[in-house]
Amino acid sequence: MSRSAHPAGPRHADVLAEGHYSAPAADLNALDEKVWARTVARDADGALTVGGIAVTRLAEEFGTPAYFLDESDFRARCRAWADAFGPDADVFYAGKAFLSRAVVRWLTQEGLNLDVCSGGELTTALDAGMPAERIAFHGNNKTVAEIERAIGAGVGRIVLDSFQEIARVAHIAQRHGKRQRVQIRVTVGVEAHTHEFIATAHEDQKFGIALADGQAAEAVRRALTLDGLELIGIHSHIGSQIFDMAGFEVSARRVVQLLAEVRDEHGVELPEIDLGGGLGIAYTSEDDPREPHEIAKALSDIVTRECEAAKLRTPRISVEPGRAIVGPTAFTLYEVGTVKPLEGLRTYVSVDGGMSDNIRTALYDAEYSVALVSRTSDAEPMLVRVVGKHCESGDIVVKDAFLPADLAPGDLIAVPATGAYCRSMASNYNHALRPPVVAVRDGEARVIVRRETEEDLLRLDVG
Ligand SMILES: *Cc1c(COP(=O)(O)O)cnc(C)c1O
C-alpha cells in the first residue's frame, strides 16, 4: 500500500497512529548487528567504521550520498549460503538485487552461480568472467535478441516463463544447433510476504505458467517434445522478504506433485527443482531472519519428505537469494542538510539523496532504520522522518525512527541494509546523479561503481 493511498487519508497516515516506531532503542549510539554489515563498529571518537575505516574519512574521500559495501561480509554470506546448501544443491545469486563487475568476480571466486534477467545483466556477468554455464536467464518477456545471446553464450539454463517462450527458445536453440537446458517457471498459487502467506488455487500475476487447470503439465508436455530443449526441472518463486517457511512448504509440495504427474504421464523424473529467492533480512531490529543453514535444512527436509511421499528420487535443489546476500552488506551514507521540527508531530531531517537512491520506501512502504554515524550523542531521542531532496512529498527514506535531538546540519547519518534494490533501482529523478558504490575491505576502500557526473547526464541528452 502506498502512503498516499492510506485508507484514512494522508493526514491520518502522518499522525502517530501506526506505531512502527514503537519506542526508541535504549542507546541510540548502539549498532544492532542484525541490521549492520559485519565489520561495522564505532571508533574511539564515536564515528562509525566499516572495514576499519571511519565514515568521516569515507565521506571526505568519496562524498555523500554514497553506498558503502562491506566486501568481506558479502563474501562471507556467499560462502555461508554455498556451505549451507552443500555440493548437492546450487545457489544462484539474484543479480537484480545489485550487480557490478566486482560483484560478479566475488561470486565467481566464492563458488556461486548467477541469475540474470536482462541483456544488460548478462553482459555484465560475461564481461566480468562468470562462466556461462553458471548463469541462469530469467524474465517474463525476454527479447529474441536476448535469447539469441544467452543461447549463443551457452548459459547453463533459461527459465521459461510462458507458452510462447517455450516455442521461441526451442526454435532459436535449434537454429544454433543446440539443445538448451531449461526449467519451466510455474506459479503455484502461493503469495508470500514477510510473516504471512496466502495459498490459492490460481495466481493473478504476470510471471510463470499456472499449475492450475493443467497449464503447467501442458507446458511440460510441449517442452519434452521439442528438440531444441532439454527440460531439467521446475522453477517456483513465491515472493520477497519472507521469514515464514510455510509458503515454501506449500510451494514445494505443489511442485513435487507436478513432478509426480510428469513421471506418471511421461516416465520422466525431472532432476531439478528451483525454489526461487525471497528470503528476508533485518531492516530494523524487529526483523528476525533465519540463518542460511536453517533455511537450507528446512527446504531440503520439505523436498525430501514430499518426494518420499510421492516415491520420487529427491531432485537437486537450487535457490536464488539476492537480498539475503547483498542487502545487509551495505549502508547509505548521507549528510544532513536541514532539520525541521514540527511541534507535537515529528522532526523532518533532509538529506542529500532520497528516492533517487532508495525508492523502496516510496514504492513498497519499506521500513528502514537510521543512525547518527559521524559522532555519538547523549542527547534525548527525537522522532524523525528522514526525507530526501526531491520535489515530491513522498520522497521519504526512513518513515519513522529516532535520532538524537542535537542532530544538526553537517552531521552524517547512515541507513543500513541498503545493499539490495537501492543502487539497482536508483534513478536520475530531478537529474540527480546516482551515487557511487564503494567496496571496503581490510582498511581499503575502492569505488566499484563510480558516481554519475553532470557530463554523464549531458552525454545521454543529445540536444
Ligand atoms: C527477485 C527474484 C529473486 C531474488 O529475490 P530476493 O528477494 O532478492 O531474494 C530470485 N528469483 C527470482 C525469479 C526473482 O524474480
The ligand as an ORCA input file, in Angstrom:
! r2SCAN-3c Opt
* xyz 0 1
  C      13.661    -11.278     -7.456
  C      13.887    -12.713     -7.665
  C      14.794    -13.405     -6.846
  C      15.523    -12.754     -5.702
  O      14.676    -12.273     -4.715
  P      15.289    -11.764     -3.319
  O      14.112    -11.257     -2.585
  O      16.280    -10.701     -3.632
  O      15.938    -12.953     -2.685
  C      15.024    -14.733     -7.112
  N      14.388    -15.368     -8.132
  C      13.522    -14.736     -8.938
  C      12.876    -15.482    -10.040
  C      13.241    -13.398     -8.731
  O      12.357    -12.779     -9.518
*
